[in-house]
Amino acid sequence: MFKKIPHTYVIIFYIIVFAAVLTWIIPGGEFDRKTIEANGFERTVIDKDSFHYVERNHQTWHVFSALFKGFERQSGIIVFILMIGGAFWIMNASKAIDVGIFTFLKFTQKLEHVRFIKILGVNNIIIVLVMVMFSIFGAVFGMSEETIAFIIILVPLAISMGYDSIVGVCMVYVAAHLGFASAVLNPFTIGIAQGIADLPLFSGFEYRLLCWLVINSIGITFVLWYAHRVKEKPERSPMFKLDEYWRKRGSSDVESLEYKTFLMSWVSYLIILTGLIIFSFNFPTSSLKIGNASTVIPAIPAATVLFALAGFLTLRKSYHFFILSLLGFTILFLIIGVMGYGWYIMEIAALFFAMGIFSGMAMGNDANSITKLFLEGVKDILSAALVVGLAGGILVILEDGKIIDTILFKVSGAMEGLGKTGTVSVMYVIQTFINVIIPSGSAKAALTMPVMAPFSDLVGLSRQATVMAFQFGDGFTNMITPTSGVLIGSLGVAKIPYDKWVKWIIPFMVILIIVGWLLLLPTVLMDLNGF
């Protein structure tokens, strides 16, 4: 009998039902909470000695209301996806991204004549450089939600290079989370965890940097191996048939496009430039933070001058290249906003929304045409937004059922009498397991570190090792957990069904989890600086 693989929505609904069943099996329990400041961040943490059982709150019909509550819980990411989808649909209508990819690939073909580059492979160099860049973003300022916006750019690029949508997702999402897992300066995970554990901020930097190099080397090598297999024989890709969506979308004949500049292209340029000049006077300097260090530079005025030059030069060529420069400066201001002003998804969504509107103006469209294109983009990406809301329902059921604290209390008790190596190994397993339930790194740090840090003192285990067990356990399974709105949103944008992604990434996950455990052993067996 032919067995049909369940739809992503069905898989997630089954998980919601399973979570509801657990609320009938696992007794309800709670820790008391208190608010503390951890390295400049106020966090609500648990009182490790306050666990008490509470009345069960069995979940029954709640599995049907979980979608509604999941939408409320994940509303920020859902709106972010819709706004990003609409904005990029407007940009895609201009064929600017197609022009950019075509121009980029023509440039890389010329590089193949350089002997050294030909030996390494131009495409291999591109994949490595892009992955290293996004891994640094993940390691330094915890890039996660922001990767969704780049999926729309990197997946078409990967398809045009002869790969599949999985390689495109790996270049941005997987790369950022390799950096996130092996972070060296991430204030939202390491910063908070070390603050709660009463450790100097970003101490143990040297060994963390080594871990970042090891984990990324293994991760990038795996992606290059897979990319080579797909390039050699495209039918090997589990996404071969489904990627027809991207192949058709990028099949326009770029060489036959008419390159020109509209009057509204210049109007769009002048409006943006005027706004940037105003911002430059209001924000003459920006304090960009990298880990615990910061540097004050005139970031916005400098970017404004660059935009003035780039915008003028690209408009003289065609509106396509102006829109590409607009995309580039959108990414630049995203980095300035995140590192200098603490931007999150609301500000980033607004930035890309503005990019979409000005792209529509630059290609000569009126307000009604821009609105129509935006709505078409929202419609195209709506399924990705819906699945994020549904995935949020899993957490709703577990929290409303009051079993998360009980799970934490029970698994933490499993570490008694295991010795240093056994304890750090079990901590790693516990953090990995809990990450499937609570994908937020900062929330999990606030929840688990008040229990883990004091317990490590009892067995003579370094608190720094405890933080690293949290760090690795928090990072790797972000790439597979169905409760992560960012993962589900990224897969939705890339049009990759969750079941196909899971089948592909499980071997990779096994490798990373084993490597993480091996990297934990020196924190117990060796005398490391900061440990």
DOLOPA-779979 format. One line per field, with one value per residue (C-alpha): z, x, y. Coordinates in pm, whole numbers. Each point is the difference from the previous one (the first is absolute). Example, Ala and Ser with C-alpha at 12.3 -4.5 7.8 and 13.67 -1.06 7.14 Angstrom:
2
zz (780 -66)
xx (1230 137)
yy (-450 344)
end
This chain:
531
zz (0 -100 297 -55 201 220 -83 220 159 84 156 224 99 99 222 160 73 146 223 119 85 208 217 110 80 149 325 8 177 33 119 160 -215 83 -206 -12 -214 -201 -182 -72 -78 235 4 188 140 214 368 -14 341 -51 -215 107 -159 -109 -117 -342 -287 -251 -362 -206 -234 44 -293 -223 164 -7 -353 115 304 -210 -235 296 136 -335 -134 -36 -221 -197 -87 -70 -256 -168 -29 -128 -252 -132 -22 -189 -238 -105 -46 -194 -239 -107 -92 190 198 -324 -154 310 0 -377 34 300 -175 -310 224 171 -339 -80 327 -110 -229 309 63 381 4 -265 219 303 -201 -26 136 295 84 -20 231 253 6 34 274 194 -16 136 259 129 23 204 225 65 34 -13 -348 -20 -101 -242 -215 -132 -211 -163 -91 -287 -141 64 -117 -355 -8 97 -267 -262 99 -72 357 185 255 286 -90 -5 351 118 -130 228 264 80 -15 245 240 -21 120 254 145 20 90 136 74 -22 275 -19 88 140 152 188 96 137 184 174 74 150 -249 -167 -323 -301 207 -151 -335 -126 24 -137 -304 -55 26 -256 -244 49 -24 -304 -178 43 -90 -313 -115 32 -203 -269 -24 -40 -248 -213 -9 -108 -261 -140 -9 77 38 326 165 200 -126 -370 -104 249 -100 -334 170 31 -340 -169 208 -108 -361 -144 -286 170 -313 -183 272 -88 223 73 276 73 136 309 45 61 224 209 25 111 262 154 -12 166 278 52 18 273 188 -38 182 270 46 -92 181 86 274 -168 252 -66 304 303 -214 -180 -244 -83 -370 -235 -147 -133 -157 -164 -133 -126 -202 -146 -91 -167 -223 -64 -68 -251 -187 -15 -116 -294 -97 65 273 39 135 216 163 58 169 205 113 91 210 164 123 108 204 145 139 133 158 166 129 84 97 112 -290 -4 -241 10 -113 -251 -149 -34 -170 -262 -43 -87 -238 -177 -39 -133 -235 -139 -49 -168 -262 -88 172 151 352 -113 -193 295 232 -238 -18 378 49 -256 200 325 -164 -129 342 211 43 168 242 81 85 240 190 9 132 273 121 122 261 95 84 204 195 60 106 263 -78 -118 354 102 -291 99 366 -83 -254 220 275 -238 33 361 61 -359 50 -207 -343 54 135 -288 -246 161 13 -374 -61 220 -174 -340 103 154 -314 -189 242 53 -308 139 118 241 150 46 161 250 64 30 118 352 45 -192 127 378 -69 -186 318 196 -228 -54 -362 -150 -47 -333 -109 104 -219 -294 50 -17 -304 -209 118 -86 -347 -203 34 -107 -349 50 277 -121 282 -155 -183 -177 -139 -106 -151 -190 -138 -97 -187 -176 -84 173 173 361 -48 -286 204 299 -214 -152 317 248 -102 22 344 125 -112 163 329 25 -83 265 261 -95 30 348 132 7 225 261 -76 -79 169 -239 38 143 111)
xx (0 142 78 -29 233 -208 -11 211 -320 -109 337 -9 -362 97 273 -256 -223 301 81 -363 27 311 -203 -202 313 245 -113 -31 272 148 309 -35 143 205 148 377 242 248 271 -227 -311 -296 -117 -263 169 -114 76 177 -131 -360 -142 -345 -271 -319 -337 7 -135 -92 -8 -289 -197 287 178 -249 53 378 15 -165 226 299 -75 -14 328 184 -174 328 164 -323 -37 374 -32 -303 167 324 -188 -197 307 208 -286 5 376 -24 -249 277 223 278 98 7 226 221 34 66 266 156 19 155 262 76 39 280 171 17 287 212 185 -13 -372 -71 167 -209 -318 -174 -328 178 162 -336 -168 284 17 -378 -22 292 -160 -335 172 186 -331 -143 307 30 -353 -217 -150 -305 -332 184 100 -357 47 314 -158 -184 335 223 -237 -37 378 61 -247 174 336 -137 -80 -332 -202 158 343 -153 -141 334 188 -198 -214 226 311 -148 -95 340 128 -282 85 373 -46 292 -162 -378 -151 -341 128 354 -41 -316 117 333 -175 -236 293 191 288 193 -169 133 268 143 18 308 -150 -333 181 166 -343 -139 278 -50 -379 -8 270 -203 -329 131 175 -328 -189 271 -14 -378 13 252 -226 -300 201 129 -344 -297 -240 177 -160 -316 -123 63 -367 -119 278 -175 -175 335 125 -311 17 359 -40 -50 229 210 199 -314 -102 -12 235 -131 -65 -338 -64 -149 331 167 -287 40 375 -47 -263 224 305 -188 -114 352 142 -252 91 370 -54 -212 243 347 170 -101 135 37 26 192 -28 114 193 -141 129 -145 6 -203 -172 -316 171 259 -270 -195 300 52 -370 10 287 -122 -358 109 235 -245 -288 211 18 -359 -263 85 344 -137 -240 292 194 -313 0 369 -48 -307 225 266 -252 -136 349 36 -345 54 352 -49 -362 -126 -236 -220 -258 -235 268 146 -344 -61 339 -73 -356 143 243 -292 -196 297 85 -351 35 340 -149 -263 -302 -283 -138 -272 247 239 -285 -112 353 36 -324 110 319 -193 -224 300 165 -314 45 336 -160 -284 234 194 -322 -84 348 -45 -296 236 150 -344 -118 313 -13 -375 31 257 243 313 125 -75 210 288 -20 -2 281 224 -33 144 349 67 304 129 338 133 2 -335 -154 109 -115 -343 -24 66 -270 -246 68 -35 -330 -137 91 -256 -262 135 194 68 362 -42 -318 167 305 -229 -186 285 313 -133 -29 308 258 -39 -20 334 160 -111 187 304 -90 102 -295 159 -40 -365 -45 159 -232 -288 151 41 -330 -174 151 1 -362 -122 49 -255 -248 -359 -62 243 -197 318 72 -358 -17 327 -110 -335 165 233 -296 167 -244 96 11 251 214 3 105 281 135 -15 343 145 -158 151 346 -35 -135 289 253 -158 38 365 69 -154 244 306 -196 5 324 232 105 -138 24 -326 -120)
yy (0 342 217 371 223 235 370 230 135 -355 -88 307 -65 -357 149 231 -301 -188 300 -1 -371 73 238 -305 -203 252 165 377 194 347 184 342 282 307 282 53 199 -210 198 293 -207 -34 -360 -195 -312 -288 -52 -340 -114 104 -281 -116 -208 171 -120 -164 206 -267 117 -138 227 244 -168 183 339 -46 142 324 32 -101 287 237 -135 10 310 191 -263 -54 369 14 -283 159 341 -151 -214 295 225 -255 -78 366 -18 -327 160 238 -299 180 -311 -202 265 -5 -379 -6 272 -172 -337 159 156 -332 -171 245 -91 -363 95 70 -325 5 83 -263 -265 93 54 336 -134 -162 334 178 -253 16 382 42 -264 148 345 -119 -220 306 184 -290 -20 372 137 -310 36 -224 157 227 -300 -33 314 -141 -335 172 118 -303 -275 145 50 -363 -119 217 -150 -349 -103 -34 194 -198 138 350 -48 -141 305 231 -173 -297 220 252 -277 -166 336 27 -344 74 367 197 338 -51 219 -171 -349 5 347 -93 -351 127 282 -242 -235 297 -25 286 103 -196 -173 -319 179 -188 -349 120 139 -339 -169 247 -92 -375 2 228 -197 -319 170 173 -319 -193 263 7 -381 5 290 -189 -306 207 189 -329 -162 235 -296 -87 301 -77 338 -67 2 262 241 40 294 182 -109 142 315 65 -107 348 93 266 75 116 249 368 195 349 251 162 346 -167 -185 335 111 -316 66 363 -87 -266 224 287 -233 -134 352 86 -318 86 330 -164 -294 134 -290 -355 -225 -339 -284 -321 -223 199 252 302 256 341 85 225 -307 166 307 -230 -232 303 126 -347 -25 342 -114 -355 112 265 -235 -292 221 112 -367 -116 -22 -372 79 281 -247 -238 280 73 -365 22 314 -153 -282 254 201 -326 -73 356 -17 -338 72 368 46 -342 -49 -307 -138 302 245 -247 -71 374 42 -267 129 342 -169 -167 323 197 -289 20 375 -46 -232 261 -154 202 -55 -242 -217 -11 -100 -275 -141 14 -195 -260 -46 -35 -260 -194 -16 -38 -376 63 246 -241 -285 225 70 -368 -87 260 -203 -276 232 127 -352 -81 326 -4 -362 110 -281 187 70 -360 -128 230 -106 -372 4 217 -262 -259 153 -98 -224 0 171 291 -163 -168 319 223 -269 -24 380 3 -260 190 333 -167 -156 318 196 -206 132 354 119 350 12 290 -149 -337 160 174 -326 -251 181 77 -379 -115 251 -72 -374 10 141 -306 -240 226 76 334 236 92 -363 21 307 -183 -299 249 171 -317 -147 325 36 -320 -112 345 -143 -278 86 55 250 250 265 110 -347 -62 350 -48 -336 149 286 -246 -229 -298 -241 -67 -379 28 237 -236 -297 203 159 -292 -143 351 46 -326 112 344 -138 -250 274 223 -273 -58 373 -1 -262 232 239 -279 -182 294 322 264 377 134 -343)
end
